[in-house]
Amino acid sequence: MALPREVIEKIPSEGGIVALRMKVEGRDTDFYFLIRSKEGPNDLREFSLGSASAMATAGTGWDDIQDSNNRYHLEPEFENYLYQVFYGITPSYAWLYRRYPANVDLGSLVATRAIGGNTGYVDGGSSPLRSPSAQTEFWTLKGNHPSFIGYHPYAVPTSITVRVSFYITKFFVDYLRTPTEEQIEKAIVRTMGGVGLFDAPEWLRR
Protein backbone atom coordinates (compact mmCIF):
# COMPACT_ATOMS: atom_id res chain seq x y z
CA MET A 1 0.00 0.00 0.00
CA ALA A 2 1.28 3.47 -0.92
CA LEU A 3 1.93 5.99 1.83
CA PRO A 4 -0.75 8.67 2.25
CA ARG A 5 -0.14 11.83 0.25
CA GLU A 6 0.07 13.89 3.45
CA VAL A 7 3.02 11.75 4.54
CA ILE A 8 4.78 11.82 1.18
CA GLU A 9 4.51 15.61 1.09
CA LYS A 10 6.40 15.83 4.39
CA ILE A 11 9.45 13.92 3.10
CA PRO A 12 12.08 16.46 1.97
CA SER A 13 14.10 16.07 -1.22
CA GLU A 14 17.81 16.05 -1.94
CA GLY A 15 19.20 19.55 -1.62
CA GLY A 16 16.69 20.41 1.09
CA ILE A 17 17.63 21.86 4.47
CA VAL A 18 16.38 20.45 7.76
CA ALA A 19 16.75 22.37 11.02
CA LEU A 20 16.46 20.22 14.14
CA ARG A 21 15.63 22.26 17.23
CA MET A 22 17.22 21.11 20.49
CA LYS A 23 18.55 22.62 23.70
CA VAL A 24 22.09 23.69 24.48
CA GLU A 25 22.62 24.76 28.10
CA GLY A 26 18.90 25.48 28.42
CA ARG A 27 18.65 27.58 25.25
CA ASP A 28 16.65 26.56 22.16
CA THR A 29 19.10 26.06 19.29
CA ASP A 30 18.54 25.12 15.66
CA PHE A 31 21.03 22.75 13.98
CA TYR A 32 21.00 22.84 10.19
CA PHE A 33 21.59 19.88 7.88
CA LEU A 34 21.89 19.76 4.09
CA ILE A 35 20.37 16.64 2.56
CA ARG A 36 22.91 15.11 0.17
CA SER A 37 20.98 11.94 -0.61
CA LYS A 38 18.12 9.88 0.73
CA GLU A 39 17.15 6.24 0.84
CA GLY A 40 13.78 4.66 1.32
CA PRO A 41 11.79 2.74 2.09
CA ASN A 42 13.90 1.54 5.00
CA ASP A 43 10.85 0.33 6.85
CA LEU A 44 10.61 -1.73 10.02
CA ARG A 45 7.43 -3.70 9.42
CA GLU A 46 5.12 -5.17 12.05
CA PHE A 47 7.50 -4.87 14.97
CA SER A 48 5.87 -6.64 17.91
CA LEU A 49 5.74 -4.73 21.18
CA GLY A 50 4.41 -7.88 22.83
CA SER A 51 1.13 -8.72 24.48
CA ALA A 52 -1.10 -6.42 26.52
CA SER A 53 -3.76 -7.72 28.89
CA ALA A 54 -7.20 -6.14 28.85
CA MET A 55 -7.15 -2.68 30.48
CA ALA A 56 -3.87 -3.40 32.30
CA THR A 57 -1.77 -0.26 32.71
CA ALA A 58 1.41 -2.33 32.42
CA GLY A 59 0.50 -2.65 28.76
CA THR A 60 3.20 -4.23 26.63
CA GLY A 61 5.95 -2.68 28.73
CA TRP A 62 8.19 0.09 27.39
CA ASP A 63 10.20 -0.94 24.34
CA ASP A 64 13.22 0.90 22.89
CA ILE A 65 12.71 -0.86 19.51
CA GLN A 66 15.90 -2.90 19.45
CA ASP A 67 17.13 -5.90 17.49
CA SER A 68 18.45 -9.14 18.99
CA ASN A 69 21.85 -7.50 19.51
CA ASN A 70 20.36 -4.57 21.47
CA ARG A 71 20.93 -2.11 18.62
CA TYR A 72 18.35 0.64 18.28
CA HIS A 73 16.41 0.39 15.02
CA LEU A 74 15.28 4.02 15.25
CA GLU A 75 18.65 5.63 16.02
CA PRO A 76 21.17 6.18 13.19
CA GLU A 77 24.52 4.46 13.61
CA PHE A 78 26.53 7.42 12.34
CA GLU A 79 26.56 11.18 12.83
CA ASN A 80 26.00 12.01 9.15
CA TYR A 81 22.64 10.24 8.95
CA LEU A 82 19.15 11.37 9.98
CA TYR A 83 15.96 9.32 10.09
CA GLN A 84 12.48 10.67 9.44
CA VAL A 85 9.87 8.29 10.84
CA PHE A 86 6.09 7.80 10.67
CA TYR A 87 4.28 4.86 12.29
CA GLY A 88 1.09 2.82 12.03
CA ILE A 89 -0.46 0.50 14.60
CA THR A 90 -2.47 -2.73 14.77
CA PRO A 91 -4.99 -3.76 16.00
CA SER A 92 -7.01 -0.67 15.18
CA TYR A 93 -8.21 -0.21 18.76
CA ALA A 94 -4.75 -0.53 20.34
CA TRP A 95 -3.36 2.62 21.98
CA LEU A 96 0.27 3.60 21.62
CA TYR A 97 2.15 6.02 23.89
CA ARG A 98 5.59 7.47 23.15
CA ARG A 99 8.60 8.63 25.11
CA TYR A 100 11.22 10.74 23.36
CA PRO A 101 13.93 10.59 24.49
CA ALA A 102 13.35 7.12 25.86
CA ASN A 103 12.88 8.28 29.47
CA VAL A 104 10.67 11.36 28.86
CA ASP A 105 6.89 11.03 28.60
CA LEU A 106 5.10 12.90 25.82
CA GLY A 107 1.42 13.71 25.40
CA SER A 108 0.60 15.26 28.77
CA LEU A 109 -1.94 18.02 29.42
CA VAL A 110 -2.06 18.12 33.23
CA ALA A 111 0.87 16.59 35.13
CA THR A 112 2.20 13.39 33.51
CA ARG A 113 -0.31 11.50 31.39
CA ALA A 114 -1.25 8.06 32.66
CA ILE A 115 -1.19 4.83 30.67
CA GLY A 116 -4.86 4.07 30.07
CA GLY A 117 -5.82 7.72 30.44
CA ASN A 118 -7.62 9.45 27.59
CA THR A 119 -4.82 11.74 26.48
CA GLY A 120 -1.42 11.37 24.89
CA TYR A 121 -1.86 8.27 22.74
CA VAL A 122 -2.28 7.39 19.07
CA ASP A 123 -4.51 4.44 18.16
CA GLY A 124 -4.54 2.18 15.15
CA GLY A 125 -7.74 3.75 13.90
CA SER A 126 -6.15 7.18 13.50
CA SER A 127 -2.82 5.76 12.25
CA PRO A 128 -3.38 2.34 10.63
CA LEU A 129 -0.58 -0.18 10.28
CA ARG A 130 -0.20 0.29 6.51
CA SER A 131 -1.33 3.90 6.26
CA PRO A 132 0.43 5.97 8.94
CA SER A 133 -0.79 9.41 9.92
CA ALA A 134 1.40 12.43 9.21
CA GLN A 135 0.85 13.39 12.86
CA THR A 136 3.11 10.52 13.95
CA GLU A 137 6.18 12.13 12.37
CA PHE A 138 9.42 12.37 14.33
CA TRP A 139 13.13 12.66 13.50
CA THR A 140 16.10 10.92 15.06
CA LEU A 141 19.85 11.42 14.98
CA LYS A 142 22.78 9.62 16.57
CA GLY A 143 22.60 9.98 20.33
CA ASN A 144 18.86 9.68 20.96
CA HIS A 145 15.93 7.36 20.32
CA PRO A 146 12.28 6.98 21.40
CA SER A 147 10.48 4.21 23.24
CA PHE A 148 6.88 2.99 22.98
CA ILE A 149 4.27 1.14 25.00
CA GLY A 150 1.07 -0.47 23.73
CA TYR A 151 -2.18 -0.55 25.72
CA HIS A 152 -5.35 -2.65 25.36
CA PRO A 153 -8.31 -0.38 26.22
CA TYR A 154 -11.17 -2.93 26.27
CA ALA A 155 -12.25 -5.85 28.46
CA VAL A 156 -12.36 -8.32 25.57
CA PRO A 157 -10.43 -10.06 24.20
CA THR A 158 -8.44 -10.87 27.30
CA SER A 159 -5.16 -9.95 25.61
CA ILE A 160 -3.82 -8.62 22.32
CA THR A 161 -0.47 -8.38 20.59
CA VAL A 162 0.36 -4.80 19.59
CA ARG A 163 2.39 -4.38 16.41
CA VAL A 164 3.85 -1.23 14.90
CA SER A 165 5.20 -0.52 11.43
CA PHE A 166 7.77 2.27 11.21
CA TYR A 167 8.11 3.98 7.82
CA ILE A 168 11.63 5.38 7.70
CA THR A 169 13.46 7.59 5.24
CA LYS A 170 17.22 7.62 5.75
CA PHE A 171 19.06 10.82 4.86
CA PHE A 172 22.79 11.29 4.28
CA VAL A 173 23.49 14.85 5.40
CA ASP A 174 26.12 17.52 5.88
CA TYR A 175 25.95 19.40 9.18
CA LEU A 176 25.97 23.13 8.38
CA ARG A 177 27.87 24.62 11.27
CA THR A 178 27.48 28.15 9.84
CA PRO A 179 24.42 28.15 7.55
CA THR A 180 23.82 31.06 5.18
CA GLU A 181 20.75 33.29 5.46
CA GLU A 182 19.37 31.60 2.35
CA GLN A 183 19.78 28.17 3.92
CA ILE A 184 18.12 29.32 7.13
CA GLU A 185 15.14 30.69 5.21
CA LYS A 186 14.89 27.51 3.14
CA ALA A 187 14.98 25.12 6.11
CA ILE A 188 12.09 23.09 7.44
CA VAL A 189 12.20 23.15 11.24
CA ARG A 190 11.40 20.15 13.42
CA THR A 191 11.48 20.10 17.21
CA MET A 192 13.26 17.20 18.89
CA GLY A 193 11.35 15.64 21.73
CA GLY A 194 8.27 17.40 23.03
CA VAL A 195 7.63 20.98 24.12
CA GLY A 196 10.55 20.52 26.48
CA LEU A 197 13.24 19.98 23.85
CA PHE A 198 15.91 17.44 24.59
CA ASP A 199 19.58 18.32 24.95
CA ALA A 200 21.64 18.24 21.76
CA PRO A 201 24.01 15.25 21.73
CA GLU A 202 27.62 15.95 22.57
CA TRP A 203 28.90 15.38 19.03
CA LEU A 204 26.87 18.35 17.79
CA ARG A 205 28.22 20.66 20.50
CA ARG A 206 31.88 19.99 19.76
C-alpha positions as CSV (number, residue, x, y, z in Angstrom):
1,M,0.0,0.0,0.0
2,A,1.3,3.5,-0.9
3,L,1.9,6.0,1.8
4,P,-0.7,8.7,2.2
5,R,-0.1,11.8,0.2
6,E,0.1,13.9,3.5
7,V,3.0,11.7,4.5
8,I,4.8,11.8,1.2
9,E,4.5,15.6,1.1
10,K,6.4,15.8,4.4
11,I,9.4,13.9,3.1
12,P,12.1,16.5,2.0
13,S,14.1,16.1,-1.2
14,E,17.8,16.1,-1.9
15,G,19.2,19.5,-1.6
16,G,16.7,20.4,1.1
17,I,17.6,21.9,4.5
18,V,16.4,20.5,7.8
19,A,16.8,22.4,11.0
20,L,16.5,20.2,14.1
21,R,15.6,22.3,17.2
22,M,17.2,21.1,20.5
23,K,18.5,22.6,23.7
24,V,22.1,23.7,24.5
25,E,22.6,24.8,28.1
26,G,18.9,25.5,28.4
27,R,18.7,27.6,25.2
28,D,16.7,26.6,22.2
29,T,19.1,26.1,19.3
30,D,18.5,25.1,15.7
31,F,21.0,22.8,14.0
32,Y,21.0,22.8,10.2
33,F,21.6,19.9,7.9
34,L,21.9,19.8,4.1
35,I,20.4,16.6,2.6
36,R,22.9,15.1,0.2
37,S,21.0,11.9,-0.6
38,K,18.1,9.9,0.7
39,E,17.1,6.2,0.8
40,G,13.8,4.7,1.3
41,P,11.8,2.7,2.1
42,N,13.9,1.5,5.0
43,D,10.8,0.3,6.9
44,L,10.6,-1.7,10.0
45,R,7.4,-3.7,9.4
46,E,5.1,-5.2,12.1
47,F,7.5,-4.9,15.0
48,S,5.9,-6.6,17.9
49,L,5.7,-4.7,21.2
50,G,4.4,-7.9,22.8
51,S,1.1,-8.7,24.5
52,A,-1.1,-6.4,26.5
53,S,-3.8,-7.7,28.9
54,A,-7.2,-6.1,28.8
55,M,-7.2,-2.7,30.5
56,A,-3.9,-3.4,32.3
57,T,-1.8,-0.3,32.7
58,A,1.4,-2.3,32.4
59,G,0.5,-2.7,28.8
60,T,3.2,-4.2,26.6
61,G,6.0,-2.7,28.7
62,W,8.2,0.1,27.4
63,D,10.2,-0.9,24.3
64,D,13.2,0.9,22.9
65,I,12.7,-0.9,19.5
66,Q,15.9,-2.9,19.5
67,D,17.1,-5.9,17.5
68,S,18.4,-9.1,19.0
69,N,21.9,-7.5,19.5
70,N,20.4,-4.6,21.5
71,R,20.9,-2.1,18.6
72,Y,18.4,0.6,18.3
73,H,16.4,0.4,15.0
74,L,15.3,4.0,15.2
75,E,18.6,5.6,16.0
76,P,21.2,6.2,13.2
77,E,24.5,4.5,13.6
78,F,26.5,7.4,12.3
79,E,26.6,11.2,12.8
80,N,26.0,12.0,9.1
81,Y,22.6,10.2,9.0
82,L,19.2,11.4,10.0
83,Y,16.0,9.3,10.1
84,Q,12.5,10.7,9.4
85,V,9.9,8.3,10.8
86,F,6.1,7.8,10.7
87,Y,4.3,4.9,12.3
88,G,1.1,2.8,12.0
89,I,-0.5,0.5,14.6
90,T,-2.5,-2.7,14.8
91,P,-5.0,-3.8,16.0
92,S,-7.0,-0.7,15.2
93,Y,-8.2,-0.2,18.8
94,A,-4.7,-0.5,20.3
95,W,-3.4,2.6,22.0
96,L,0.3,3.6,21.6
97,Y,2.2,6.0,23.9
98,R,5.6,7.5,23.2
99,R,8.6,8.6,25.1
100,Y,11.2,10.7,23.4
101,P,13.9,10.6,24.5
102,A,13.4,7.1,25.9
103,N,12.9,8.3,29.5
104,V,10.7,11.4,28.9
105,D,6.9,11.0,28.6
106,L,5.1,12.9,25.8
107,G,1.4,13.7,25.4
108,S,0.6,15.3,28.8
109,L,-1.9,18.0,29.4
110,V,-2.1,18.1,33.2
111,A,0.9,16.6,35.1
112,T,2.2,13.4,33.5
113,R,-0.3,11.5,31.4
114,A,-1.3,8.1,32.7
115,I,-1.2,4.8,30.7
116,G,-4.9,4.1,30.1
117,G,-5.8,7.7,30.4
118,N,-7.6,9.4,27.6
119,T,-4.8,11.7,26.5
120,G,-1.4,11.4,24.9
121,Y,-1.9,8.3,22.7
122,V,-2.3,7.4,19.1
123,D,-4.5,4.4,18.2
124,G,-4.5,2.2,15.1
125,G,-7.7,3.8,13.9
126,S,-6.2,7.2,13.5
127,S,-2.8,5.8,12.2
128,P,-3.4,2.3,10.6
129,L,-0.6,-0.2,10.3
130,R,-0.2,0.3,6.5
131,S,-1.3,3.9,6.3
132,P,0.4,6.0,8.9
133,S,-0.8,9.4,9.9
134,A,1.4,12.4,9.2
135,Q,0.8,13.4,12.9
136,T,3.1,10.5,14.0
137,E,6.2,12.1,12.4
138,F,9.4,12.4,14.3
139,W,13.1,12.7,13.5
140,T,16.1,10.9,15.1
141,L,19.8,11.4,15.0
142,K,22.8,9.6,16.6
143,G,22.6,10.0,20.3
144,N,18.9,9.7,21.0
145,H,15.9,7.4,20.3
146,P,12.3,7.0,21.4
147,S,10.5,4.2,23.2
148,F,6.9,3.0,23.0
149,I,4.3,1.1,25.0
150,G,1.1,-0.5,23.7
151,Y,-2.2,-0.5,25.7
152,H,-5.3,-2.7,25.4
153,P,-8.3,-0.4,26.2
154,Y,-11.2,-2.9,26.3
155,A,-12.2,-5.9,28.5
156,V,-12.4,-8.3,25.6
157,P,-10.4,-10.1,24.2
158,T,-8.4,-10.9,27.3
159,S,-5.2,-9.9,25.6
160,I,-3.8,-8.6,22.3
161,T,-0.5,-8.4,20.6
162,V,0.4,-4.8,19.6
163,R,2.4,-4.4,16.4
164,V,3.8,-1.2,14.9
165,S,5.2,-0.5,11.4
166,F,7.8,2.3,11.2
167,Y,8.1,4.0,7.8
168,I,11.6,5.4,7.7
169,T,13.5,7.6,5.2
170,K,17.2,7.6,5.8
171,F,19.1,10.8,4.9
172,F,22.8,11.3,4.3
173,V,23.5,14.9,5.4
174,D,26.1,17.5,5.9
175,Y,26.0,19.4,9.2
176,L,26.0,23.1,8.4
177,R,27.9,24.6,11.3
178,T,27.5,28.1,9.8
179,P,24.4,28.2,7.5
180,T,23.8,31.1,5.2
181,E,20.8,33.3,5.5
182,E,19.4,31.6,2.4
183,Q,19.8,28.2,3.9
184,I,18.1,29.3,7.1
185,E,15.1,30.7,5.2
186,K,14.9,27.5,3.1
187,A,15.0,25.1,6.1
188,I,12.1,23.1,7.4
189,V,12.2,23.2,11.2
190,R,11.4,20.2,13.4
191,T,11.5,20.1,17.2
192,M,13.3,17.2,18.9
193,G,11.3,15.6,21.7
194,G,8.3,17.4,23.0
195,V,7.6,21.0,24.1
196,G,10.6,20.5,26.5
197,L,13.2,20.0,23.9
198,F,15.9,17.4,24.6
199,D,19.6,18.3,24.9
200,A,21.6,18.2,21.8
201,P,24.0,15.3,21.7
202,E,27.6,16.0,22.6
203,W,28.9,15.4,19.0
204,L,26.9,18.4,17.8
205,R,28.2,20.7,20.5
206,R,31.9,20.0,19.8
